[in-house]
Amino acid sequence: MNGGRDMNDRKALAAEIDITPDVFAYYSRCLIPLQSEVRFVARQVEHPAHDATLAQIRDLAPEVVEFAASTYEFRKRHVPDSGEEVEFEARIWALIEALYWEIPRRRLALLAPEDRAIGSSNRALEGLPVAEDGLVELSGFTWDGARLMRNGHAFMLFAPKESPNAQYWYSSPLVEVARTVPVFARPDPLLHGTTEELAAVGYKMWRYGRLLDWDRIRALNEEEHGAWDPGWDCQGVYSTDYAWTPRGQEVHFRCEEVPAADRIEIAGSRYFHAIFDRAQDRFVHLDAAVRVYSNAEWIERIASRHVRLAGKAGRRHKVFRIDSPVTKETFANLCAQFFVWNSDVGRYFGADTSS
């Protein structure tokens, strides 16, 4: 195995480790950071996933363990030693890194070309109408504050970043909108299970979008656009750009966060589109999506230089859609929270990025 750093290491370890179905099933539903959860489960003999986790790490080939121990990230966290404890930690680290690559990779792979398949992918969704873009209406579920509940099963909305927690911040305000107008959204293909299997979680960080200069947007006659290169707090991002495009009585908003080249196998781009009606002073359409790129498509997208010139780049998969009028505040909040952890978008909408 050839050495590297970060994403290259993760990809190399994932290629060498045949993750068992039981191990994948447990950790793909885990919302706790894997570096702490795998280590905890491997040492907690009474944990339901302990035996499967221990068997997985004990079966790792010696060269895989040696490679994991040689990586920069592992050595940064452990004092060089050759004891049994360090070897055990290297085995745990190898599995952690492989899972960090394989879980989001499979999530993107499960976005089938025929999106209508989502309605038959889980028996708990039987009888729930599926729209042409693969989304289901949220009125078909009950909401417990963190999970969508139906037929004894729990679901979470699609995570548009590598972290499964990426769905948390936009889910609650989206469900709130669904109390007054129809909202269509995509359940995550991995974040589901019985109510006992999929735990409810809560986080304290919130980001609220604030109003822009709507007088300027309402009077827009020429396209207004911008772009940001990622700072230290936007890891894994190549660039983020946006455009406001006037079209008669409407102004269309587009924003896309393009992943870095070494992330495109595990991360789609986050894409947001909205239509502002000047006469109604409301948004009459919102939709969020992920765009999945091949290497060639990513190069083509980068060559276009901006979302306003990119057209229908990559394979676009809707995450949620609203076709009813909503307020400017609703638009701003949903956009800021869909792009959680992107401080450039947060600052643009006046959101608090200090958390």
QUIFEN-V608189 format. One record per pair of residues at least 24 apart in sequence whose C-alpha atoms are under 8 Angstrom apart, sorted by the first residue. I is the first residue (numbers start at 1). GAP is how many residues later the second one is. D is the distance in Angstrom with one decimal. If there is no record, write none. Layout:
i: [I;I]
gap: [GAP;GAP]
d: [D;D]
//
This chain:
i: [1;1;1;3;3;4;5;5;5;6;6;7;7;7;8;9;9;10;10;10;10;11;11;13;13;13;13;13;13;14;14;14;14;14;15;16;17;17;17;19;20;22;22;23;23;23;23;24;24;27;28;28;28;29;29;29;29;30;30;31;31;31;34;34;35;35;38;38;39;42;57;57;57;58;60;64;65;65;65;66;68;68;101;102;104;104;104;104;104;105;105;105;106;107;107;107;108;108;108;108;108;110;111;118;124;124;124;124;125;133;133;134;134;135;135;135;135;135;135;135;135;136;136;136;136;137;137;137;137;138;138;138;138;138;138;139;139;139;139;143;145;146;146;146;146;146;147;149;152;152;153;153;153;153;154;154;154;154;154;155;155;155;155;155;155;156;156;156;156;157;157;157;157;157;157;158;158;158;158;158;158;159;160;160;160;160;160;160;160;161;161;161;162;162;164;166;166;167;169;169;169;169;169;170;170;170;173;173;174;177;181;181;182;182;182;183;183;183;183;184;184;184;185;185;185;185;186;186;186;205;206;206;207;207;207;207;207;207;207;207;208;208;208;208;208;208;208;209;209;209;209;209;209;209;209;209;209;209;210;210;210;210;210;210;211;211;211;211;211;212;217;217;218;218;218;220;220;221;222;227;228;230;233;233;233;234;234;234;236;236;236;240;241;241;242;242;242;243;243;249;249;249;250;250;250;250;251;251;251;251;252;254;254;255;256;261;261;264;264;264;264;264;265;265;267;268;268;270;272;281;281;282;282;282;282;283;283;283;283;283;284;284;284;284;284;285;285;285;285;285;285;286;286;286;286;287;287;287;287;287;288;288;288;288;288;289;289;289;289;289;290;290;290;290;291;291;291;292;292]
gap: [62;63;66;64;68;67;66;67;68;66;67;94;255;256;254;62;88;87;88;90;91;87;90;51;55;81;82;84;85;83;84;85;87;88;83;48;43;78;81;37;36;27;30;26;29;30;33;75;79;72;75;162;163;161;162;163;169;134;168;133;134;170;62;66;58;61;54;58;53;50;34;35;38;33;31;30;25;26;29;24;25;26;165;164;57;58;59;162;163;160;161;162;160;82;83;159;157;158;159;160;184;79;206;71;26;27;28;29;25;184;185;52;184;49;50;51;52;183;184;185;186;48;49;50;51;45;46;47;48;37;40;44;45;46;47;39;40;43;44;32;27;25;26;54;55;56;53;46;42;43;39;40;41;42;38;39;40;41;44;32;33;36;37;38;43;31;32;35;36;28;29;30;31;34;162;28;29;30;31;33;161;29;107;108;109;110;129;130;159;106;107;109;104;105;27;172;174;171;37;38;168;169;171;164;167;168;160;161;160;153;141;143;140;141;142;137;138;139;140;136;137;138;133;134;135;136;132;133;134;150;131;149;126;129;130;133;139;144;145;146;124;125;128;129;142;143;144;120;123;124;125;126;127;128;137;140;141;142;119;122;123;139;140;141;117;118;121;138;139;137;27;34;33;60;63;26;31;25;24;79;116;114;108;109;110;107;108;109;24;26;27;104;65;66;64;65;66;64;65;28;29;30;25;26;27;28;24;25;26;27;24;53;54;52;51;34;37;28;29;30;31;34;28;29;25;24;25;69;63;46;47;43;44;45;46;42;43;44;45;48;38;39;40;41;42;36;37;38;39;40;41;35;36;37;45;31;32;33;34;35;30;31;32;33;50;27;28;29;30;31;26;27;28;29;24;25;26;24;25]
d: [7.9;7.9;7.1;7.5;7.1;7.3;6.9;6.4;7.6;7.9;7.1;7.9;6.5;7.4;7.7;7.1;7.8;5.0;5.5;7.2;5.8;6.9;6.1;7.1;7.6;6.4;7.9;6.9;5.3;7.3;4.1;7.1;6.5;6.3;7.9;7.1;7.2;7.7;7.1;7.3;7.2;7.9;6.5;7.3;6.1;6.1;7.7;7.8;7.7;7.8;6.0;6.2;7.1;6.4;5.1;7.0;6.6;7.9;8.0;6.2;6.3;7.8;6.2;7.6;7.6;6.1;7.0;6.7;6.4;7.7;5.5;6.4;6.8;7.5;7.2;7.4;5.9;5.6;6.7;7.7;6.7;5.3;6.6;7.7;8.0;5.3;7.7;5.0;6.9;5.9;4.2;7.4;7.8;6.6;6.7;8.0;8.0;6.8;7.4;7.4;7.4;6.7;7.3;8.0;6.4;5.5;7.6;6.4;7.4;7.6;6.6;7.1;7.5;5.4;4.9;4.9;8.0;7.3;7.4;7.0;8.0;5.1;5.5;6.3;8.0;6.8;5.7;4.3;6.4;7.1;6.6;7.6;6.0;6.0;6.7;7.0;7.9;7.5;7.8;7.7;7.0;7.9;7.3;5.6;6.4;7.1;6.5;7.9;6.2;6.4;7.2;5.6;4.2;5.2;5.6;5.6;5.7;5.2;6.4;6.3;7.2;6.0;4.4;6.8;7.7;5.7;5.9;5.6;6.4;7.2;5.8;4.3;5.0;7.7;7.9;5.8;5.3;3.9;7.4;8.0;6.3;6.5;7.7;7.2;7.8;6.3;7.8;6.3;7.9;5.9;7.2;7.6;6.6;5.8;7.9;7.7;6.9;7.6;7.1;8.0;5.4;6.9;7.1;6.0;5.0;5.2;7.9;6.9;7.2;8.0;7.9;6.3;6.7;7.6;7.1;7.3;6.1;5.1;7.6;5.4;5.1;6.5;7.7;5.5;3.9;6.2;7.3;5.1;6.2;5.9;8.0;7.8;7.7;6.7;6.1;7.6;7.5;5.4;5.7;7.1;7.7;5.3;6.6;7.2;7.8;5.1;6.9;7.3;4.8;4.3;7.6;7.5;5.4;7.7;7.1;4.9;5.8;4.8;6.8;6.1;7.1;5.4;5.3;6.5;7.1;6.4;6.7;6.8;7.7;6.7;7.8;7.6;7.7;5.6;7.9;6.3;7.8;6.1;6.5;7.7;6.9;7.9;7.6;7.5;6.9;6.9;5.7;6.9;5.2;7.9;6.6;7.9;6.4;6.2;7.9;6.5;7.5;7.3;6.3;6.1;5.7;7.0;6.4;5.5;4.7;6.0;5.8;5.1;6.6;7.4;6.2;7.2;7.5;6.9;6.4;7.9;7.6;7.3;6.2;7.1;7.6;7.9;7.9;7.8;7.4;4.5;6.7;7.2;7.2;7.9;7.8;6.1;5.8;5.2;5.9;5.5;5.4;6.3;6.5;7.2;8.0;6.1;5.5;4.2;6.5;7.6;5.6;4.6;6.3;6.8;8.0;5.7;5.1;6.6;7.6;7.1;7.4;5.6;4.2;6.3;6.0;5.4;5.4;6.6;8.0;6.5;5.4;4.1;4.7;7.0;5.9;5.4;6.5;6.9;5.3;4.4;6.3;6.5;7.9]
//
